């Protein structure tokens, strides 16, 4: 059978063959437990738990697939809390007619992402929907991590630095360019990556320096800064000249009328940290492939409390308002 058919979700032989011969054999014949629940053994620590769903279109793109996106996104949601990601679940909603070879490529990308991040895919579920009732494949993941240091949430004060581990807006812009068939944007690629190793390295060296971390997915960098300043006694100021944004991203964003600061990223973490350690944190980031373009991009200030804004290259200030509507749906 070369495509997904309703029988793959029937609970019978076809479903069991799909699970055992395709899904389990690729994702983890030694880790996935075929039972009502997976029994996990973890060190005695606090547990971080997260869940997310992925509906991106197209499901394969430069820099990743919906599979690697699901694993990396779940890993990053755990990592930004200071947790060490350990286990992931994988629930697949497959549309009738999906080629099995396509499913295999997505599963392989999931496995490769899990191995790189050092997490085990341990349990899951598979459902089939009739043709025309889905969009090839949807994935839901849940992740469990152990909090072995402390949750990376501390009071933010004026003078703290705003740091990012690399270029802004790569994922969202790459997906937008692909959907709009912008031929000149072939060099664009998603930044889809797991950040747990980079983040744990920072925590190991500076366990008390980080005040806040968040992976800048939907809504981008500007939305994160609006979130942390809402109702606060401080504001968040970015320096336009310090923002690491690729020329290709700027070009596509201008054509499509999109601000890169609101574009989704899938391999970027925004950190608010004690300014004393900011340059050292950037230096640690640069030791990792995911942090090659790391930079201090702003500061926490008492100017414009409750607002996120940017100091432009000509010296003015531009408010970065809360995003009212999603710039582009189905990007993650």
C-alpha positions as CSV (number, residue, x, y, z in Angstrom):
1,X,0.0,0.0,0.0
2,X,1.6,3.2,-1.2
3,X,-0.8,5.8,0.3
4,X,-2.7,6.3,3.5
5,X,-6.2,4.8,3.4
6,X,-9.0,4.7,6.0
7,X,-8.0,1.2,7.0
8,X,-4.8,2.6,8.5
9,X,-6.9,4.1,11.3
10,X,-9.2,1.1,11.8
11,X,-7.5,-0.4,14.8
12,X,-6.9,-3.7,12.8
13,X,-4.1,-5.2,10.9
14,X,-3.4,-2.3,8.5
15,X,-3.2,0.1,11.5
16,X,-0.9,-2.2,13.4
17,X,1.3,-2.8,10.4
18,X,1.6,1.0,9.8
19,X,2.5,1.6,13.5
20,X,5.0,-1.2,13.8
21,X,6.5,-1.4,10.4
22,X,6.7,2.3,9.6
23,X,6.1,4.6,12.6
24,X,7.7,2.6,15.4
25,X,10.5,1.2,13.2
26,X,11.6,4.8,12.2
27,X,10.9,6.8,15.4
28,X,12.1,4.3,17.9
29,X,11.7,0.6,18.0
30,X,13.7,0.6,21.3
31,X,11.9,3.6,23.0
32,X,8.2,3.6,21.8
33,X,6.0,1.6,24.1
34,X,2.9,0.2,22.5
35,X,0.5,0.4,25.4
36,X,-2.1,2.8,26.9
37,X,0.8,4.9,28.5
38,X,4.5,4.9,28.4
39,X,6.2,4.3,31.7
40,X,9.1,6.7,32.2
41,X,12.0,6.7,34.6
42,X,13.5,10.1,35.4
43,X,15.9,11.5,38.0
44,X,14.3,13.0,41.1
45,X,13.7,16.6,39.9
46,X,10.8,18.9,39.2
47,X,9.2,18.1,35.8
48,X,8.4,20.5,33.0
49,X,5.6,19.5,30.7
50,X,4.5,21.0,27.4
51,X,2.3,20.3,24.4
52,X,1.9,21.8,21.0
53,X,0.2,21.0,17.6
54,X,1.7,21.6,14.2
55,X,-0.3,22.3,11.0
56,X,2.3,24.0,8.7
57,X,1.9,24.1,4.9
58,X,3.9,23.1,3.0
59,X,4.8,20.1,5.2
60,X,8.3,19.9,3.7
61,X,10.4,23.1,3.2
62,X,14.0,24.3,3.0
63,X,15.5,23.7,6.4
64,X,13.0,21.1,7.7
65,X,9.7,19.3,7.7
66,X,6.6,19.4,9.9
67,X,8.3,16.5,11.7
68,X,11.5,18.2,12.6
69,X,9.5,21.3,13.4
70,X,7.3,19.3,15.9
71,X,10.3,17.8,17.7
72,X,12.4,21.0,17.8
73,X,9.5,23.2,18.8
74,X,8.6,20.9,21.7
75,X,12.3,20.7,22.8
76,X,12.6,24.5,22.8
77,X,9.5,25.0,24.8
78,X,11.0,22.9,27.5
79,X,14.5,24.3,27.2
80,X,13.5,28.0,27.6
81,X,12.1,27.1,31.1
82,X,15.6,25.8,32.0
83,X,14.5,22.2,31.7
84,X,16.5,19.3,30.2
85,X,14.2,17.7,27.5
86,X,13.8,14.0,28.0
87,X,10.7,12.5,26.4
88,X,8.3,13.3,23.6
89,X,5.0,11.9,22.4
90,X,3.9,11.9,18.8
91,X,0.3,11.9,17.7
92,X,-0.3,11.8,13.9
93,X,-3.4,12.9,12.1
94,X,-3.0,11.6,8.6
95,X,-5.2,12.4,5.6
96,X,-6.3,9.6,3.3
97,X,-4.1,9.7,0.2
98,X,-0.9,10.8,1.9
99,X,1.9,8.9,0.2
100,X,3.7,6.5,2.5
101,X,7.0,7.7,1.2
102,X,6.2,11.2,2.3
103,X,5.2,10.0,5.7
104,X,8.5,8.1,6.0
105,X,10.5,11.2,5.1
106,X,8.7,13.2,7.8
107,X,9.2,10.4,10.4
108,X,12.9,10.2,9.5
109,X,13.3,14.0,10.0
110,X,11.6,13.6,13.4
111,X,14.0,10.8,14.4
112,X,17.0,12.8,13.3
113,X,15.8,15.9,15.2
114,X,15.2,13.8,18.3
115,X,18.6,12.2,18.2
116,X,20.3,15.6,17.7
117,X,18.4,17.0,20.7
118,X,19.0,13.9,22.8
119,X,15.3,13.2,23.5
120,X,13.4,9.9,23.2
121,X,10.1,9.6,21.3
122,X,8.2,7.2,23.6
123,X,4.5,7.1,22.8
124,X,2.0,8.3,20.3
125,X,-1.3,7.9,18.4
126,X,-2.4,7.7,14.8
127,X,-5.7,8.8,13.3
128,X,-6.8,8.8,9.7
129,X,-9.3,11.4,8.3
130,X,-11.0,11.1,4.9
131,X,-9.5,12.8,1.9
132,X,-10.3,16.5,1.8
133,X,-10.9,16.6,5.6
134,X,-7.3,17.4,6.5
135,X,-4.2,18.8,4.9
136,X,-1.9,15.8,4.5
137,X,-0.7,15.6,8.1
138,X,-1.1,17.3,11.4
139,X,1.2,16.5,14.4
140,X,0.6,16.9,18.1
141,X,3.5,16.5,20.4
142,X,3.9,16.6,24.2
143,X,7.2,16.9,25.9
144,X,8.6,16.2,29.4
145,X,11.8,17.6,30.8
146,X,13.6,17.6,34.1
147,X,14.3,20.9,35.9
148,X,17.8,20.3,37.2
149,X,18.8,23.8,38.1
150,X,16.1,26.4,38.5
151,X,13.2,27.7,36.4
152,X,14.7,30.5,34.3
153,X,12.3,33.2,35.5
154,X,13.6,36.1,37.6
155,X,12.5,39.8,38.2
156,X,13.4,41.9,35.2
157,X,14.9,45.4,35.9
158,X,16.0,48.4,34.0
159,X,19.4,47.9,32.5
160,X,19.0,44.2,31.7
161,X,20.1,43.2,28.2
162,X,18.0,41.7,25.5
163,X,19.9,38.9,23.6
164,X,19.1,36.7,20.6
165,X,21.1,33.7,19.3
166,X,20.9,34.6,15.6
167,X,19.2,36.1,12.6
168,X,15.5,37.1,12.9
169,X,12.5,36.1,10.8
170,X,14.1,33.3,8.8
171,X,11.4,30.6,9.2
172,X,8.4,32.8,8.6
173,X,10.0,34.5,5.7
174,X,11.1,31.3,4.1
175,X,7.6,29.8,4.3
176,X,6.0,33.0,2.9
177,X,8.5,33.1,0.0
178,X,7.8,29.4,-0.8
179,X,4.0,29.9,-0.8
180,X,4.3,33.0,-3.0
181,X,6.7,31.3,-5.5
182,X,9.3,34.0,-5.1
183,X,12.0,32.6,-7.3
184,X,14.7,35.0,-6.2
185,X,14.4,33.8,-2.6
186,X,15.9,30.3,-3.2
187,X,18.7,31.0,-0.6
188,X,16.1,31.4,2.2
189,X,15.9,28.5,4.7
190,X,14.0,27.9,7.9
191,X,16.1,28.2,11.1
192,X,14.3,25.1,12.5
193,X,16.6,23.8,15.2
194,X,16.7,22.5,18.8
195,X,18.3,25.0,21.2
196,X,18.5,22.9,24.4
197,X,22.3,22.3,24.2
198,X,23.0,26.0,23.7
199,X,20.7,27.0,26.5
200,X,22.0,24.4,28.9
201,X,25.6,25.7,28.2
202,X,24.6,29.2,29.2
203,X,22.8,28.0,32.4
204,X,25.9,25.9,33.3
205,X,28.2,28.9,33.1
206,X,25.8,31.6,34.4
207,X,23.1,29.9,36.5
208,X,21.7,33.1,37.9
209,X,22.2,35.6,35.0
210,X,19.1,34.8,33.0
211,X,15.9,36.7,33.9
212,X,13.6,35.4,31.1
213,X,13.8,33.2,28.0
214,X,11.2,32.5,25.2
215,X,11.5,30.9,21.8
216,X,10.4,33.5,19.2
217,X,7.9,31.5,17.2
218,X,4.5,32.9,16.1
219,X,4.4,36.7,16.5
220,X,8.2,36.9,16.4
221,X,10.6,38.9,18.6
222,X,8.3,41.9,18.9
223,X,5.4,39.9,20.3
224,X,7.7,38.4,23.0
225,X,8.8,41.9,24.1
226,X,5.2,43.1,24.2
227,X,4.3,40.1,26.4
228,X,7.0,40.8,29.0
229,X,6.4,44.6,29.1
230,X,2.6,44.5,29.3
231,X,1.6,46.3,32.5
232,X,5.2,46.5,33.6
233,X,7.0,49.4,35.0
234,X,9.7,49.1,32.3
235,X,9.9,49.1,28.6
236,X,12.0,47.1,26.1
237,X,14.1,49.0,23.6
238,X,15.7,47.4,20.5
239,X,18.5,48.9,18.6
240,X,17.8,48.7,14.9
241,X,21.5,48.8,13.9
242,X,22.1,45.7,16.2
243,X,19.4,43.5,14.8
244,X,20.8,40.5,12.9
245,X,18.5,40.2,9.8
246,X,19.5,38.6,6.6
247,X,19.3,40.8,3.4
248,X,17.1,38.1,1.8
249,X,14.7,38.3,4.7
250,X,14.6,42.1,4.5
251,X,13.9,41.9,0.7
252,X,11.1,39.4,0.9
253,X,9.6,41.2,3.9
254,X,9.5,44.5,2.0
255,X,7.8,42.9,-1.0
256,X,5.2,41.1,1.1
257,X,4.7,44.1,3.5
258,X,5.8,42.1,6.5
259,X,7.9,43.3,9.5
260,X,10.7,40.7,10.2
261,X,10.3,41.5,13.9
262,X,6.9,39.9,13.8
263,X,7.9,36.9,11.6
264,X,8.1,33.5,13.1
265,X,11.4,31.8,14.1
266,X,11.9,28.2,14.9
267,X,15.4,28.2,16.1
268,X,15.7,31.5,18.0
269,X,15.6,32.2,21.7
270,X,15.1,35.7,23.1
271,X,16.9,36.1,26.5
272,X,16.6,38.9,29.0
273,X,19.7,38.8,31.2
274,X,21.8,40.7,33.7
275,X,23.8,43.1,31.5
276,X,27.0,42.2,33.4
277,X,27.0,38.8,31.7
278,X,25.5,39.8,28.3
279,X,28.7,39.7,26.2
280,X,29.8,36.5,27.9
281,X,26.4,34.9,27.1
282,X,26.8,35.9,23.4
283,X,30.3,34.4,23.4
284,X,29.0,31.1,24.7
285,X,26.2,31.1,22.1
286,X,28.7,31.7,19.3
287,X,30.4,28.4,20.2
288,X,27.2,26.6,19.0
289,X,26.1,26.3,15.3
290,X,22.7,27.7,16.4
291,X,24.3,30.8,17.9
292,X,26.8,31.9,15.2
293,X,25.0,35.2,14.7
294,X,24.2,35.8,18.4
295,X,24.0,39.5,19.5
296,X,22.8,41.9,22.2
297,X,19.9,43.6,20.4
298,X,18.4,45.8,23.1
299,X,17.9,46.8,26.7
300,X,15.3,47.1,29.4
301,X,14.6,50.7,30.2
302,X,12.3,52.9,32.2
303,X,11.4,54.9,29.1
304,X,8.0,54.1,27.7
305,X,7.0,51.7,30.5
306,X,4.8,48.9,29.3
307,X,5.9,49.3,25.7
308,X,8.2,47.6,23.2
309,X,9.9,49.9,20.8
310,X,12.9,50.3,18.6
311,X,15.6,53.0,18.4
312,X,16.0,53.5,14.6
313,X,19.3,54.0,12.8
314,X,18.5,57.7,12.5
315,X,18.0,58.2,16.2
316,X,14.2,58.1,16.5
317,X,12.0,55.7,18.4
318,X,9.3,53.5,16.8
319,X,6.7,51.7,18.9
320,X,6.4,48.0,18.2
321,X,2.6,47.5,18.8
322,X,0.9,44.3,19.7
323,X,0.2,42.2,16.7
324,X,-3.6,42.3,16.1
325,X,-3.9,39.5,13.5
326,X,-1.6,36.7,12.5
327,X,0.6,37.8,9.5
328,X,0.5,34.4,7.9
329,X,-1.4,31.3,9.1
330,X,-0.2,27.7,9.1
331,X,3.5,28.5,9.6
332,X,4.0,26.1,12.4
